[in-house]
Amino acid sequence: MAAVAVIGGGPAGLFAAETLAAAGHAVTVHDRMPSVGRKFLMAGRGGLNLTHSEPFEAFAARYGAAAEPLRPMLEAFPPAALVAWAEGLGQPTFVGSSGRVFPKALKASPLLRAWLARLAGLGVTIRPRSEWRGWTDDGALRFHTPDGETTERPEATVLALGGASWPRLGSDGAWAAWLEGAVPFRPANMGFDVAWSPVMQGFAGRPLKGIALSFGDRTVRGEAMVARYGLEGGALYALSAPLRDAIAAAGSATIAFDLRPDMSAGALTARLSHPKAGQSLSNHLRKALKLSPVEINLLREAHGRRLPVQPAALAAAIKAAPIRLTGVQPLARAISSAGGVALEAVDDDLMLRTRPGVFVAGEMLDWEAPTGGYLLQASFATGRAAAQGVLKRLAIPPR
């Protein structure tokens, strides 16, 4: 039995701890917060989207530039394995209409309670309010606790301290001060600034459902939400990485809204060609196409207050409404973050090349993915992979 320290009590850290403890090792989980799983619980407020049911190749592609390095870990612990794990904790799941997978309880708290009970049964020790402060000069782990500074010398360490979004829940990225060469953090799955008119600001909190967004050569279907500062929502999050990078390079980026992606321009033109019979244009759009007030005003923001009156031109405006994004919401308000430990800085077992015996998992690593279950899936998969790396190292007799 070896002593292993897991630093970070989020999904990646807790799953690494479970894997290691199930293999018979003495595991201690350190977390600087008063309790573990805080960001996990926050994710559960929206229904706890565990993973996604789409075919694996499409699923893996959601990780963009990190897809190939993450592929072996996702293959070793795919969505079906995460579903089986949740159901093994007494939390049955279901697939929603969008293909996303949720626990039937639609909450994180029952799953976390069952998980912590399992960890306790495996002998895992959890130490809250134990903040990692790097290493001593002779290589021991340093922790700041309510009782002062302590040190530990485990036989292996898993770092799973999260990224830098939602710092009040524990993942503030402070660990970057003790790791050389960390990639600077950037917001991911965040909102975008738009210079709305006062009229459009009045629609803050209104959804734009069943729309398609295009940027560059990518088009995504989904939903968006109007905010006073601009736009947020799943369709924006799916494009957040290229939009963020474009804004950083050029100062702005323009997305195109298709407000009726299920209808062709010809079909829209045909409906708009029916006589208006003295109706205002807004009423005509509402009755002919069921456009909501927020959608009609978004058209005016995109094309000007005086919309085209010719049916074909109006149809074209509905199929491609350009909205200029002028900035991104700050990292502290982002759902997740990019940056952290570069994937090139770890080996195939997720061990730091510069610190033998120290493994990294979860959002500490420099990967990003849209919402939809991809964030949790990769956190679990990398947590397992780091633990497997520890087991592999511990099985090799010292020289």
KETI-630337 format. One line per 5 residues: their letters; for each residue y, x, z of N, C-alpha, C. Coordinates in steps of 0.1 Angstrom, whole numbers, plus 5000, padded with zeros to 4 digits. Layout:
A) Y:X:Z:Y:X:Z:Y:X:Z  ... .
This chain:
MAAVA) 4988:5009:5000:5000:5000:5000:5012:5009:5000  5021:5006:4991:5034:5014:4990:5046:5005:4994  5056:5012:4999:5068:5005:5003:5077:5004:4990  5082:4992:4986:5090:4991:4975:5103:4983:4979  5114:4988:4975:5127:4981:4977:5131:4973:4965 .
VIGGG) 5134:4961:4966:5140:4953:4955:5154:4949:4960  5164:4953:4952:5178:4951:4955:5184:4941:4946  5186:4929:4952:5191:4918:4945:5182:4906:4946  5187:4895:4951:5178:4883:4953:5180:4872:4944  5182:4875:4931:5183:4865:4921:5169:4864:4914 .
PAGLF) 5168:4856:4903:5155:4854:4897:5147:4867:4893  5155:4877:4887:5148:4889:4883:5142:4896:4895  5150:4898:4906:5146:4905:4918:5135:4898:4925  5136:4885:4927:5126:4877:4934:5113:4877:4926  5113:4877:4913:5101:4877:4905:5094:4891:4905 .
AAETL) 5103:4901:4905:5097:4915:4907:5090:4916:4920  5097:4910:4931:5091:4911:4944:5078:4904:4945  5077:4892:4939:5065:4884:4939:5054:4892:4932  5057:4898:4920:5047:4905:4913:5042:4917:4921  5050:4924:4927:5047:4936:4935:5039:4933:4947 .
AAAGH) 5043:4922:4954:5036:4918:4966:5023:4913:4963  5021:4905:4952:5008:4900:4948:4998:4911:4945  5004:4923:4942:4995:4935:4939:4992:4943:4952  4997:4938:4963:4994:4944:4976:5004:4953:4982  5016:4954:4976:5025:4964:4982:5035:4957:4992 .
AVTVH) 5041:4965:5000:5050:4961:5010:5064:4960:5004  5069:4948:5002:5082:4946:4995:5093:4941:5004  5104:4948:5003:5116:4943:5010:5127:4940:5000  5132:4928:5000:5143:4924:4991:5156:4924:4999  5166:4932:4994:5179:4933:5000:5189:4925:4991 .
DRMPS) 5198:4917:4998:5208:4910:4991:5221:4910:5000  5232:4912:4993:5244:4913:5001:5250:4900:5006  5245:4889:5000:5249:4875:5004:5241:4870:5016  5246:4860:5023:5239:4854:5034:5225:4848:5031  5223:4845:5018:5210:4839:5014:5208:4843:4999 .
VGRKF) 5196:4842:4995:5192:4846:4981:5193:4834:4972  5193:4837:4959:5192:4827:4949:5204:4819:4947  5216:4824:4950:5228:4815:4950:5232:4812:4936  5231:4821:4927:5235:4818:4913:5224:4809:4906  5212:4811:4911:5201:4802:4906:5203:4788:4910 .
LMAGR) 5208:4786:4923:5211:4773:4927:5223:4767:4920  5233:4775:4916:5244:4770:4909:5240:4766:4895  5230:4773:4889:5225:4769:4875:5218:4756:4876  5212:4753:4888:5205:4740:4890:5214:4728:4890  5227:4730:4893:5236:4719:4893:5237:4712:4880 .
GGLNL) 5234:4719:4869:5234:4713:4856:5221:4708:4851  5211:4709:4860:5197:4704:4857:5187:4715:4856  5191:4728:4859:5182:4739:4859:5174:4740:4846  5180:4745:4835:5174:4747:4823:5166:4760:4824  5153:4759:4826:5144:4771:4828:5142:4779:4816 .
THSEP) 5139:4773:4805:5136:4780:4793:5137:4771:4781  5132:4775:4769:5133:4766:4757:5120:4766:4750  5117:4755:4743:5104:4752:4737:5103:4756:4723  5114:4762:4717:5114:4765:4703:5103:4776:4699  5099:4777:4687:5090:4787:4683:5094:4801:4687 .
FEAFA) 5085:4810:4690:5088:4823:4697:5097:4831:4688  5095:4832:4675:5104:4840:4667:5118:4836:4667  5121:4823:4667:5134:4818:4668:5140:4820:4682  5131:4819:4692:5135:4821:4706:5139:4836:4708  5131:4845:4703:5134:4860:4705:5147:4863:4698 .
ARYGA) 5150:4857:4686:5162:4860:4679:5175:4857:4686  5174:4848:4696:5186:4844:4703:5192:4856:4711  5185:4867:4713:5190:4878:4720:5197:4888:4712  5199:4885:4699:5207:4894:4691:5203:4908:4690  5212:4917:4693:5209:4931:4691:5199:4936:4701 .
AAEPL) 5197:4929:4712:5187:4933:4722:5173:4926:4720  5172:4919:4709:5159:4912:4706:5147:4921:4705  5148:4932:4698:5137:4941:4697:5133:4948:4709  5142:4954:4717:5138:4960:4730:5132:4950:4740  5137:4937:4739:5132:4927:4749:5119:4921:4744 .
RPMLE) 5116:4922:4731:5105:4915:4726:5092:4917:4734  5088:4930:4737:5075:4932:4744:5075:4925:4758  5086:4924:4764:5087:4918:4777:5086:4903:4776  5093:4897:4766:5092:4883:4763:5078:4879:4759  5071:4887:4751:5058:4884:4747:5048:4885:4759 .
AFPPA) 5051:4894:4768:5042:4895:4780:5044:4884:4790  5056:4878:4790:5059:4867:4798:5068:4857:4790  5061:4849:4782:5068:4840:4773:5072:4827:4780  5079:4818:4773:5083:4805:4779:5071:4798:4785  5060:4797:4779:5048:4790:4784:5044:4796:4798 .
ALVAW) 5045:4809:4800:5042:4815:4813:5052:4811:4823  5064:4810:4820:5074:4805:4830:5072:4791:4834  5069:4783:4824:5066:4769:4827:5053:4768:4837  5043:4775:4833:5031:4775:4842:5034:4780:4856  5043:4790:4857:5047:4795:4870:5054:4784:4878 .
AEGLG) 5063:4777:4872:5070:4767:4879:5061:4756:4884  5052:4752:4875:5043:4741:4878:5033:4746:4889  5030:4759:4889:5021:4764:4900:5028:4763:4913  5041:4762:4914:5049:4760:4926:5051:4745:4929  5044:4737:4922:5045:4722:4924:5057:4716:4918 .
QPTFV) 5062:4722:4908:5074:4717:4901:5071:4714:4886  5066:4702:4883:5063:4699:4869:5076:4699:4861  5074:4701:4848:5085:4703:4839:5084:4693:4828  5095:4692:4820:5095:4683:4808:5104:4690:4798  5102:4686:4785:5110:4691:4774:5120:4681:4770 .
GSSGR) 5133:4684:4771:5144:4675:4767:5145:4673:4752  5154:4664:4748:5155:4661:4734:5160:4673:4726  5167:4682:4733:5172:4694:4726:5162:4705:4726  5150:4703:4731:5140:4714:4732:5141:4722:4744  5151:4720:4753:5152:4727:4765:5142:4722:4775 .
VFPKA) 5138:4731:4784:5127:4728:4794:5134:4728:4808  5131:4717:4815:5137:4715:4828:5126:4711:4838  5127:4714:4851:5118:4708:4861:5122:4693:4862  5112:4685:4865:5114:4671:4865:5123:4667:4877  5124:4676:4887:5133:4673:4898:5148:4675:4894 .
LKASP) 5150:4682:4882:5163:4685:4877:5172:4692:4888  5166:4700:4896:5173:4707:4907:5166:4721:4908  5174:4730:4913:5168:4743:4916:5163:4744:4930  5169:4736:4939:5165:4738:4954:5151:4736:4957  5144:4726:4951:5129:4724:4955:5121:4736:4950 .
LLRAW) 5125:4741:4938:5117:4752:4932:5120:4765:4941  5132:4767:4945:5136:4779:4953:5129:4778:4966  5128:4767:4973:5122:4765:4986:5107:4769:4984  5100:4763:4974:5086:4766:4972:5084:4781:4969  5093:4787:4962:5092:4801:4958:5093:4810:4970 .
LARLA) 5103:4807:4979:5105:4815:4991:5093:4814:5000  5087:4802:5001:5075:4800:5009:5064:4809:5003  5062:4809:4990:5052:4818:4984:5055:4833:4988  5067:4837:4986:5070:4851:4989:5068:4854:5004  5071:4845:5013:5068:4847:5027:5053:4848:5029 .
GLGVT) 5045:4840:5022:5031:4841:5024:5025:4854:5018  5032:4860:5009:5028:4873:5004:5033:4885:5012  5040:4882:5023:5045:4892:5032:5058:4899:5027  5065:4893:5018:5078:4898:5014:5089:4897:5025  5095:4907:5028:5106:4907:5037:5120:4905:5030 .
IRPRS) 5128:4896:5034:5141:4894:5028:5152:4897:5038  5160:4906:5034:5171:4910:5043:5185:4906:5037  5190:4895:5041:5203:4891:5036:5214:4900:5043  5226:4899:5038:5238:4907:5042:5234:4922:5043  5226:4926:5033:5223:4940:5032:5228:4945:5019 .
EWRGW) 5239:4951:5019:5246:4955:5006:5243:4969:5002  5238:4971:4991:5235:4984:4986:5248:4992:4983  5248:5005:4987:5260:5013:4985:5256:5026:4978  5246:5026:4970:5242:5038:4963:5232:5046:4970  5233:5059:4968:5223:5069:4974:5230:5079:4982 .
TDDGA) 5223:5084:4992:5228:5095:5000:5226:5108:4992  5232:5119:4996:5231:5131:4989:5216:5136:4987  5208:5132:4996:5194:5136:4995:5185:5125:4989  5191:5115:4983:5183:5105:4975:5179:5092:4983  5183:5090:4995:5179:5078:5002:5188:5067:4998 .
LRFHT) 5183:5054:4998:5191:5043:4995:5200:5040:5007  5213:5037:5004:5223:5034:5015:5226:5019:5015  5226:5013:5026:5229:4999:5028:5240:4997:5039  5249:4988:5036:5259:4983:5046:5254:4970:5051  5252:4969:5064:5247:4957:5071:5256:4953:5082 .
PDGET) 5254:4941:5088:5262:4938:5100:5261:4947:5111  5250:4955:5111:5247:4964:5122:5251:4979:5119  5258:4980:5107:5263:4993:5103:5255:4998:5091  5257:5011:5088:5250:5016:5076:5236:5021:5080  5226:5017:5071:5213:5021:5072:5208:5028:5059 .
TERPE) 5197:5035:5060:5191:5041:5048:5176:5038:5048  5171:5039:5035:5157:5036:5033:5152:5046:5023  5139:5050:5024:5133:5058:5014:5120:5052:5009  5121:5042:5000:5109:5035:4995:5102:5044:4985  5090:5041:4981:5083:5049:4971:5087:5045:4957 .
ATVLA) 5094:5033:4956:5099:5029:4943:5110:5018:4946  5119:5017:4936:5130:5008:4938:5132:5000:4925  5135:4987:4927:5139:4978:4916:5153:4973:4918  5162:4977:4909:5176:4972:4910:5177:4959:4902  5181:4948:4908:5183:4936:4901:5195:4929:4906 .
LGGAS) 5207:4935:4904:5219:4931:4911:5227:4922:4902  5223:4918:4891:5230:4909:4882:5241:4915:4875  5249:4907:4867:5260:4912:4859:5273:4912:4867  5283:4906:4861:5296:4906:4868:5303:4892:4866  5295:4882:4863:5301:4869:4863:5298:4861:4876 .
WPRLG) 5307:4851:4879:5305:4844:4891:5304:4853:4903  5314:4862:4905:5313:4872:4916:5312:4865:4930  5317:4853:4932:5317:4847:4945:5302:4844:4949  5293:4844:4939:5279:4841:4942:5271:4853:4944  5278:4865:4943:5271:4877:4946:5270:4888:4935 .
SDGAW) 5271:4884:4922:5270:4893:4911:5284:4898:4907  5289:4908:4914:5303:4912:4911:5304:4925:4903  5292:4931:4899:5292:4943:4891:5296:4956:4899  5298:4955:4912:5302:4967:4920:5292:4978:4919  5280:4975:4916:5269:4985:4916:5272:4996:4905 .
AAWLE) 5281:4992:4895:5284:5002:4884:5290:5015:4889  5296:5014:4901:5302:5027:4907:5291:5037:4910  5279:5033:4912:5268:5042:4916:5258:5045:4905  5261:5040:4893:5252:5043:4882:5261:5049:4871  5257:5061:4866:5265:5067:4856:5263:5060:4842 .
GAVPF) 5274:5060:4834:5273:5055:4820:5271:5041:4818  5274:5032:4828:5272:5018:4826:5282:5013:4815  5277:5004:4806:5285:4998:4796:5295:4989:4802  5308:4989:4799:5318:4980:4805:5314:4965:4803  5316:4958:4814:5313:4944:4814:5322:4936:4805 .
RPANM) 5317:4926:4798:5324:4917:4790:5319:4902:4793  5328:4892:4792:5324:4879:4794:5314:4874:4783  5305:4866:4787:5295:4859:4777:5294:4845:4782  5291:4836:4772:5290:4822:4775:5302:4817:4782  5314:4819:4777:5326:4816:4783:5335:4807:4775 .
GFDVA) 5345:4802:4780:5355:4794:4773:5364:4802:4765  5371:4796:4755:5381:4802:4746:5394:4795:4747  5404:4803:4746:5418:4798:4747:5422:4793:4733  5429:4781:4733:5435:4775:4722:5449:4771:4725  5459:4773:4716:5473:4769:4719:5474:4754:4715 .
WSPVM) 5468:4745:4724:5468:4731:4721:5483:4725:4722  5485:4715:4715:5497:4707:4717:5496:4699:4731  5507:4695:4736:5506:4687:4749:5497:4674:4747  5497:4668:4735:5489:4657:4732:5474:4660:4734  5470:4672:4728:5456:4676:4729:5452:4680:4743 .
QGFAG) 5461:4686:4750:5458:4689:4764:5455:4677:4772  5461:4666:4768:5458:4653:4776:5443:4649:4774  5436:4655:4765:5422:4651:4763:5413:4661:4771  5418:4669:4779:5410:4678:4787:5399:4671:4794  5387:4676:4793:5375:4670:4799:5368:4661:4790 .
RPLKG) 5373:4658:4778:5366:4650:4769:5356:4658:4760  5344:4652:4758:5334:4660:4750:5336:4657:4735  5331:4667:4727:5330:4666:4713:5315:4667:4710  5308:4655:4708:5294:4655:4707:5289:4655:4693  5277:4661:4691:5271:4660:4678:5279:4667:4667 .
IALSF) 5285:4678:4671:5293:4685:4661:5286:4698:4656  5291:4704:4646:5287:4717:4642:5299:4727:4641  5297:4739:4646:5307:4749:4645:5303:4760:4636  5312:4765:4628:5309:4777:4619:5319:4788:4622  5313:4800:4622:5321:4812:4622:5314:4823:4615 .
GDRTV) 5321:4829:4605:5314:4839:4597:5303:4832:4589  5291:4838:4590:5279:4833:4583:5270:4824:4592  5275:4821:4604:5267:4813:4613:5272:4799:4615  5263:4790:4616:5267:4776:4619:5257:4771:4630  5263:4765:4641:5254:4760:4652:5258:4746:4654 .
RGEAM) 5248:4738:4658:5249:4724:4662:5250:4723:4677  5257:4713:4682:5257:4712:4696:5269:4704:4701  5274:4707:4712:5285:4700:4718:5296:4710:4723  5308:4705:4724:5319:4713:4729:5327:4704:4738  5335:4710:4747:5343:4703:4756:5358:4708:4755 .
VARYG) 5367:4698:4754:5381:4702:4754:5385:4705:4769  5392:4716:4770:5398:4720:4783:5413:4722:4781  5420:4722:4792:5435:4724:4791:5438:4737:4784  5430:4747:4787:5432:4761:4782:5427:4762:4768  5417:4753:4764:5411:4755:4750:5398:4747:4749 .
LEGGA) 5387:4755:4747:5374:4749:4744:5363:4756:4752  5353:4749:4755:5341:4755:4761:5329:4746:4757  5317:4750:4761:5305:4742:4758:5295:4749:4750  5283:4743:4749:5271:4750:4744:5273:4756:4729  5280:4748:4721:5282:4753:4707:5290:4765:4707 .
LYALS) 5301:4766:4715:5309:4778:4716:5301:4789:4722  5293:4786:4732:5285:4797:4739:5276:4804:4729  5270:4796:4720:5261:4801:4710:5267:4811:4701  5280:4810:4699:5288:4819:4691:5297:4829:4699  5295:4829:4712:5305:4836:4720:5305:4851:4718 .
APLRD) 5294:4857:4715:5295:4872:4713:5303:4876:4700  5300:4870:4689:5308:4874:4677:5322:4869:4678  5325:4858:4684:5339:4853:4686:5346:4863:4696  5340:4866:4707:5346:4876:4716:5350:4889:4709  5340:4894:4702:5343:4907:4695:5353:4906:4684 .
AIAAA) 5354:4895:4677:5364:4893:4667:5378:4892:4673  5379:4885:4684:5392:4883:4691:5396:4897:4697  5387:4905:4702:5391:4918:4707:5396:4927:4696  5390:4925:4684:5394:4934:4672:5407:4929:4666  5408:4916:4664:5419:4911:4656:5430:4902:4664 .
GSATI) 5427:4899:4676:5436:4891:4684:5434:4876:4684  5426:4872:4674:5423:4858:4673:5410:4856:4664  5405:4844:4664:5394:4841:4655:5395:4826:4652  5391:4822:4640:5392:4808:4636:5378:4802:4634  5375:4792:4641:5362:4785:4639:5365:4772:4631 .
AFDLR) 5354:4767:4625:5355:4755:4617:5346:4744:4623  5352:4733:4627:5345:4721:4632:5340:4712:4620  5328:4709:4620:5323:4698:4612:5320:4686:4622  5329:4676:4621:5328:4665:4631:5317:4655:4627  5311:4656:4615:5300:4647:4611:5290:4655:4603 .
PDMSA) 5283:4664:4610:5274:4673:4603:5262:4666:4597  5259:4654:4601:5248:4646:4596:5251:4638:4583  5264:4639:4579:5268:4632:4567:5274:4642:4557  5271:4640:4545:5276:4649:4534:5291:4645:4532  5298:4654:4525:5312:4650:4521:5312:4638:4512 .
GALTA) 5302:4637:4503:5302:4625:4494:5300:4612:4502  5291:4612:4512:5289:4600:4520:5301:4597:4528  5308:4607:4533:5321:4604:4541:5331:4598:4531  5332:4604:4519:5342:4599:4509:5339:4584:4506  5327:4581:4504:5323:4567:4501:5327:4558:4512 .
RLSHP) 5325:4561:4525:5329:4553:4536:5344:4552:4537  5351:4563:4535:5365:4563:4536:5372:4556:4524  5365:4553:4514:5371:4547:4502:5371:4532:4503  5365:4526:4514:5366:4512:4516:5380:4509:4520  5386:4497:4515:5400:4494:4518:5403:4494:4533 .
KAGQS) 5415:4499:4536:5419:4499:4550:5425:4486:4554  5429:4478:4545:5434:4465:4549:5445:4465:4559  5455:4474:4557:5466:4475:4565:5464:4482:4578  5452:4488:4581:5450:4495:4593:5457:4508:4593  5460:4513:4605:5464:4527:4606:5453:4536:4603 .
LSNHL) 5457:4549:4600:5446:4558:4596:5437:4561:4608  5442:4561:4620:5434:4563:4632:5423:4552:4633  5428:4539:4631:5418:4528:4632:5408:4529:4620  5413:4533:4609:5404:4534:4597:5393:4544:4600  5396:4556:4606:5387:4566:4609:5377:4561:4620 .
RKALK) 5383:4554:4630:5374:4549:4641:5364:4539:4636  5368:4530:4627:5359:4519:4622:5350:4524:4611  5355:4533:4602:5346:4537:4591:5336:4548:4596  5340:4557:4605:5332:4568:4608:5329:4569:4623  5335:4560:4631:5333:4560:4646:5338:4573:4652 .
LSPVE) 5349:4579:4646:5356:4590:4652:5363:4586:4664  5361:4594:4675:5367:4591:4688:5382:4595:4688  5390:4591:4697:5404:4596:4698:5405:4611:4699  5396:4617:4707:5397:4631:4708:5393:4638:4695  5384:4633:4687:5380:4639:4674:5392:4637:4664 .
INLLR) 5398:4625:4664:5410:4623:4655:5421:4633:4658  5424:4635:4671:5434:4644:4675:5431:4658:4672  5418:4662:4673:5414:4675:4669:5416:4677:4654  5414:4667:4646:5417:4668:4632:5432:4671:4630  5440:4664:4638:5455:4666:4636:5459:4680:4641 .
EAHGR) 5452:4685:4651:5455:4699:4655:5452:4709:4644  5441:4706:4637:5436:4715:4627:5444:4714:4614  5447:4702:4610:5453:4700:4597:5468:4695:4597  5473:4693:4609:5487:4688:4609:5487:4673:4613  5498:4669:4618:5499:4655:4622:5497:4645:4611 .
RLPVQ) 5501:4649:4599:5499:4640:4587:5486:4644:4580  5476:4637:4583:5463:4640:4577:5463:4635:4562  5454:4641:4554:5453:4636:4540:5449:4621:4539  5454:4615:4530:5451:4600:4528:5441:4598:4517  5439:4607:4508:5429:4605:4498:5415:4607:4504 .
PAALA) 5406:4598:4501:5393:4598:4508:5386:4612:4507  5386:4618:4495:5378:4630:4493:5385:4642:4501  5398:4642:4501:5405:4652:4509:5403:4650:4524  5403:4638:4528:5401:4635:4542:5387:4638:4546  5377:4635:4538:5363:4639:4541:5362:4654:4542 .
AAIKA) 5368:4662:4533:5368:4676:4534:5374:4681:4547  5385:4675:4551:5391:4678:4564:5382:4676:4576  5374:4665:4575:5365:4662:4586:5353:4672:4587  5349:4677:4575:5338:4686:4574:5342:4700:4577  5355:4703:4577:5359:4717:4580:5373:4717:4586 .
APIRL) 5373:4715:4600:5386:4715:4607:5388:4728:4614  5397:4737:4609:5398:4750:4615:5407:4750:4628  5401:4756:4638:5408:4758:4651:5409:4773:4655  5421:4777:4657:5423:4791:4660:5421:4794:4675  5412:4803:4678:5410:4808:4692:5419:4820:4694 .
TGVQP) 5426:4820:4705:5436:4831:4708:5432:4840:4719  5421:4837:4726:5417:4846:4737:5404:4840:4743  5399:4848:4753:5387:4844:4760:5390:4842:4775  5383:4833:4781:5384:4831:4795:5379:4843:4803  5384:4846:4815:5380:4859:4822:5366:4859:4826 .
LARAI) 5362:4872:4829:5348:4874:4832:5344:4866:4845  5352:4865:4854:5349:4858:4867:5346:4843:4864  5350:4838:4853:5347:4824:4850:5336:4822:4840  5331:4833:4835:5320:4832:4825:5307:4828:4831  5298:4822:4823:5285:4818:4828:5277:4831:4830 .
SSAGG) 5278:4841:4821:5271:4853:4822:5279:4864:4816  5274:4876:4816:5281:4888:4812:5273:4897:4802  5280:4904:4794:5274:4914:4786:5278:4928:4792  5271:4938:4789:5274:4951:4795:5264:4954:4806  5267:4965:4813:5258:4970:4823:5250:4982:4819 .
VALEA) 5237:4983:4824:5229:4994:4821:5224:4994:4807  5228:5004:4799:5224:5004:4785:5209:5004:4784  5203:4997:4774:5189:4997:4772:5183:5011:4769  5192:5019:4763:5188:5033:4760:5187:5041:4772  5193:5037:4783:5192:5044:4796:5180:5042:4804 .
VDDDL) 5171:5033:4799:5158:5031:4806:5147:5033:4796  5135:5036:4802:5124:5038:4793:5117:5025:4790  5105:5025:4784:5098:5013:4780:5094:5005:4793  5093:5011:4804:5089:5004:4817:5101:5000:4825  5114:5001:4819:5126:4998:4825:5130:5007:4837 .
MLRTR) 5124:5020:4837:5128:5030:4847:5140:5038:4841  5150:5040:4850:5161:5048:4847:5157:5062:4843  5161:5067:4831:5157:5080:4827:5162:5091:4836  5174:5088:4842:5180:5099:4851:5176:5097:4865  5168:5087:4869:5164:5085:4883:5149:5080:4883 .
PGVFV) 5140:5089:4883:5126:5085:4883:5123:5077:4896  5115:5066:4894:5112:5057:4905:5121:5046:4907  5132:5046:4899:5142:5035:4900:5142:5026:4888  5139:5014:4889:5137:5005:4878:5149:4994:4878  5152:4989:4866:5163:4980:4865:5158:4967:4858 .
AGEML) 5163:4955:4863:5159:4942:4857:5170:4932:4857  5168:4922:4849:5178:4911:4849:5191:4914:4841  5201:4907:4846:5214:4908:4839:5221:4921:4842  5216:4930:4850:5221:4944:4851:5220:4951:4838  5210:4948:4830:5208:4954:4817:5217:4948:4807 .
DWEAP) 5221:4956:4797:5230:4952:4787:5224:4944:4776  5222:4931:4779:5217:4922:4769:5225:4909:4772  5226:4900:4762:5232:4887:4764:5225:4877:4755  5226:4865:4759:5220:4854:4751:5228:4841:4754  5227:4831:4746:5234:4818:4748:5227:4811:4759 .
TGGYL) 5234:4800:4764:5227:4791:4774:5216:4784:4766  5208:4777:4774:5197:4770:4768:5183:4774:4773  5183:4782:4784:5171:4787:4790:5168:4802:4787  5176:4808:4778:5174:4821:4774:5177:4831:4785  5188:4828:4793:5192:4837:4803:5181:4838:4814 .
LQASF) 5177:4827:4819:5166:4827:4829:5153:4833:4824  5149:4830:4812:5137:4835:4807:5137:4851:4806  5148:4857:4802:5148:4871:4801:5149:4877:4815  5156:4870:4824:5157:4875:4838:5143:4876:4844  5135:4866:4842:5121:4866:4847:5113:4876:4840 .
ATGRA) 5114:4877:4827:5106:4886:4819:5109:4901:4823  5122:4904:4824:5125:4918:4828:5122:4921:4842  5123:4911:4851:5118:4913:4865:5104:4916:4865  5096:4909:4858:5081:4912:4857:5079:4926:4851  5086:4929:4840:5084:4942:4834:5087:4953:4843 .
AAQGV) 5098:4952:4850:5102:4963:4860:5091:4964:4870  5086:4953:4876:5075:4954:4886:5063:4960:4880  5059:4957:4868:5048:4963:4861:5050:4978:4860  5062:4982:4857:5065:4996:4856:5063:5003:4869  5067:4997:4880:5065:5002:4893:5050:5004:4896 .
LKRLA) 5042:4993:4893:5028:4994:4895:5022:5005:4887  5026:5007:4875:5021:5017:4867:5024:5031:4873  5036:5033:4878:5040:5046:4883:5032:5048:4896  5031:5038:4905:5024:5040:4917:5009:5043:4916  5004:5039:4904:4990:5041:4902:4987:5055:4897 .
IPPR) 4997:5063:4894:4995:5076:4889:4996:5086:4901  4986:5093:4904:4986:5102:4916:4997:5113:4914  5004:5115:4925:5015:5125:4925:5010:5139:4921  5018:5147:4914:5013:5161:4910:5016:5171:4922 .
